[in-house]
Amino acid sequence: MKKYESIPFYEIRIDGGFWQKRQKVNREVTMPSVLKQFTDTGRFAALRCAWRDGMPNKPHIFYDSDVAKWIESVAYALEQGPMPELEMAAEKAIDEIEKHQCADGYINSYFTGVEPSMRWKRRWAHELYCAGHLMEAAVAWYHATGRDRFLKIMCRYADYIEKVFREEGSAAFTTPGHEEIELALVRLYYATGEKRYLELSKFFIDHRGSSPLDWEENEWARRYNQSHVPAREQTTAEGHSVRACYYYSGMADIAREYGDAELEAACERLFDNIAEKRMYVTGGIGSSTYGEAFTIDYDLPSEIAYTETCAAIALCFFARRMLLLNPKRKYADAIERALYNGFLSGVSLDGREFFYTNPLEITLAHHFEHPSYKEREWLPDMQRVEVFSCSCCPPNVTRLIASVGDYIYTQDTDMVYMHQYIAHNAQIGSGSIHVSTDYPANGSIEITAQGLLGKTLALRIPGWCRDFTLSVPYVMKEGYAFVTLSDETKIVLNLDMPAYLVKANAKVADASGKAALMRGPVVYCLEGVDNAFPITGAAVCAPLQAKVLDNCELGLPMIETTGTVPADTEAAPLYSPLDTLPKDVPLRFIPYYAFANRGESDMRVWLPIQRS
Amino acid sequence: MKKYESIPFYEIRIDGGFWQKRQKVNREVTMPSVLKQFTDTGRFAALRCAWRDGMPNKPHIFYDSDVAKWIESVAYALEQGPMPELEMAAEKAIDEIEKHQCADGYINSYFTGVEPSMRWKRRWAHELYCAGHLMEAAVAWYHATGRDRFLKIMCRYADYIEKVFREEGSAAFTTPGHEEIELALVRLYYATGEKRYLELSKFFIDHRGSSPLDWEENEWARRYNQSHVPAREQTTAEGHSVRACYYYSGMADIAREYGDAELEAACERLFDNIAEKRMYVTGGIGSSTYGEAFTIDYDLPSEIAYTETCAAIALCFFARRMLLLNPKRKYADAIERALYNGFLSGVSLDGREFFYTNPLEITLAHHFEHPSYKEREWLPDMQRVEVFSCSCCPPNVTRLIASVGDYIYTQDTDMVYMHQYIAHNAQIGSGSIHVSTDYPANGSIEITAQGLLGKTLALRIPGWCRDFTLSVPYVMKEGYAFVTLSDETKIVLNLDMPAYLVKANAKVADASGKAALMRGPVVYCLEGVDNAFPITGAAVCAPLQAKVLDNCELGLPMIETTGTVPADTEAAPLYSPLDTLPKDVPLRFIPYYAFANRGESDMRVWLPIQRS
């Protein structure tokens, strides 16, 4: 099996365009804001293992993972420049982690501080999940700072985990209830070269779904954490969608490291099931609130969409690893779809607030308080908030934005694949690539490759793109344009980027007879606040007549199209003859990721089609 | 205050047309079928008060009401012809009721047989509700058979209730948790002339919402059974919609009997709130499953519509009483809307099965079993059933169909109002009116009035009707055509009855941008089974081009219109460019009341509008 390599984000400087702005807000606003929220809610204090009954802010079993992801984010931001205050806060947290590591290597502020007798007793209790996040943080911290204290702490913990799970089998379970450690151990192996960590990851992958210790009577419970069948027999994406994609990421890592074709095939099957049948047009996954889970093929309800921000992130993790197995465009397309839509909607434009869930439709009239009313308790929140009790998403957002450069490339010895179009400067061996672009504001991408003579640059022509020009000779193959590089090659790629309407497969009931507006990879939505009439009854005219506006206050242009709304929206009888047809109106769309940044509003991604 | 009188159904013989067929199925199929179901489930056995722990079919607190409504139905059917078997079964039930009436007059098979110590202790426990239904049954039985045994039993019980509630105030509550006795006592007064029963009804009306004994801390609970404010201060329809309309019916009765203008004004306010803001286009009311309740103005969701069959019936009861206060067309319009739509959908075409809830939209794809799925637990059933554990609806359906003649007329000394167009022969004093019509299959109504010289016949021109012809001179006033009768007057009324589209007020979110197809008073729906393509994405073309088909298998003609559906419904990628516009197709609509008679199917009342 051929192995591809990543060009890690720290070899890449994002020096302009869409993501530079996002990274700036991430560094300057979001990360300090998350620090404050996590401090205020006791997440950092919890590390001191000093909580006692009667004190406020009782630690939660997964607080360690929140802090860990935040430290990981700081590490990533440090790669891009100093942040002394945040660095200090992270070091202080690491001090506490070090101080409260048990003699045997165990680390968990909740179990050490609150329920020491329950260590390794409850599969669902997130111990290995927290351990995994701490490992990822430690690896990142080591790379960013060169200081190996945290890494050594986590190696001791990993060694202890190996002893408990592989050697003794002394825990009450064999594999974690919430996956994460599998992919983290692979990263720990990469950072240390210690193959036992890779083997331990493989151990968790191999035993999931087959260990009698982990068996649960209830089918829902088995499926919820992907333990219903062993890894290599998995065919459909099931259960909690974040757990699922963390797991599949670990599976893909192990497939790659061990050249395990059966495991790779399972990964591709699972990816295809998601991308072809269980993914929102926004790249969101996990349609059901109940269990934050996948349900069945084509069940993608718009208004009660769950689509946790972390799930879109987890899909990016998974797809990135699939690209390292096999650089197929579909993986990069899915990453792009999630990045610009269902992931980015998870954080407010000002960087301070977060969505846990990301619906595709909001009807204000369905949200009301009334004593005789409970049917819509499943409706997602309409506004982002600064912190949730379960705040996995905020530090997951910060670490992905800070490391978004990771998604640009994969390479092997003679080929460099450019999967995402982000303005940057990359060091590639002794050569470099510079990309200048405002993508996805427009489709013009200027690439300069230097010192890469003899290599081939494979440029992804996105699945959404129907027309493009390339200023140099190329060969098209499976969605990539292959360009042979000279010592210095200047390339101008122009992806034609008109607004367009998409439809969903007819089995997606909530999109049936409807269309969504996109431009490039960006899904648009209609929000009440931009339109002078109620949008609940709006339809979009097709064939599309769209005007891309100059207005870029929301980060990307708004788009105006022709649509229709009911002719009279004023006071009318409850029911009356339809004497007036829907009237033409301009509809003003905004990028989906920007919805709910200007107060509560009706919102639609999918709109009925009015033939014009 | 002027008082109008009813012309009761037993003065009327329905001798053709739409309702004769329904009454035949009601007599021959539905009533025997309900008898069997109620026998099999122990509802008749419960009257023996012999249930003991460990026996099957534990009696329920409201079983007496189920049996009572069934007896009432038999009485009504007996008025139209002998039914010896059913009459015998009713008499046997009355035997048991008589046998288990307590010495003090109390009757309740549940409390007498199962929890004797809890008599009058729990306001919610339906004792007075059951009493009311037994009174209604006794009044009906007396009229139909001339035998006064049951009536006397119920008078003894009413006397005892008067003692407990008015004289002693010895119950744990002042007014019933579930209204019904208020209107029943008025009927008992009409049957016996005993004014104390009318006064007792007024007592319950007057004390509701003001008795400290009935006060509940929880606002929801107070509103649920309309005890949040006293009758005369009520402004909006609140809480359990069946309770509400039974209560409002009693209020209207008391307003009429006492000439209580303040109470009448409250009734009209409540009616207007329902008819102008809280009623489905089908005449269904009570949009929320939670509490089977009204919610807020314009909250009329289609797919999770609750709209209990009994609530549509209760609305008919209420509106009929409003007509006796003031013969305004709006009341008759509401009755007609409910009768032909949200009421009639409650029973299958074959008369054997019942809906408790009557949704306006079914999307099969939303109904699936999956372990990770609970969000749609509020979705109504898609198929009717023979019996529910809470089977209030079936015998309510049978009694309304058997007495539908009650809704045709109101009169005063010199004026006869004809509100509904039903083929019949009515005895009116020494005169008669004969109506021959297939309405609502078409709008042609032939009326012959004999022996009514000097009277004026007021013919309702329905609110939906935009054009009509009348073969005799008339004066139009407030929706009625007034015709002066000679000794014999032959009248042909032709209500123009094209298919037409209606819209809802823009605040009805689920109907926004959509239209419903109607013809006359009949709401139509699109059902998957009649169409060669999935209807989930269907839109209806406007202006409407409709063809009324000959096919009357469902009781009324089907209607074919032009509509559109997505062009390709075959295998397609999950998302793809919208390259083909929705294509024209014929849409075949059926009367809404007939939906779900041919298996589970997608169904729509409201459809997006495609401009043609």
Interface residues (C-beta under 8 A of the other chain):
Chain A: N218 E219 W220 R223 Y224 E238 G239 A275 E276 K277 M279 V281 S288 T289 Y290 G291 A293 F294 T295 I296 Y298 D299 P301 I304 T363 A365 H366 F368 H370 P371 S372 Y373 K374 E375 W378 R466 Y500 L501 V502 K503 A504 N505 A506 K507 V508 A509 S512 G513 K514 A515 A516 P534 T536 G537 A538 A539 A542 P543 L544 T564 V565 P566 D568 T569 E570 A571 A572 P573 L574 Y575 S576 P577 L578 L581 P582 P608 I609 Q610 R611
Chain B: N218 E219 W220 R223 Y224 E238 G239 A275 E276 K277 M279 V281 S288 T289 Y290 G291 A293 F294 T295 I296 Y298 D299 P301 I304 T363 A365 H366 F368 H370 P371 S372 Y373 K374 E375 W378 R466 Y500 L501 V502 K503 A504 N505 A506 K507 V508 A509 S512 G513 K514 A515 A516 P534 T536 G537 A538 A539 A542 P543 L544 T564 V565 P566 D568 T569 E570 A571 A572 P573 L574 Y575 S576 P577 L578 L581 P582 P608 I609 Q610 R611
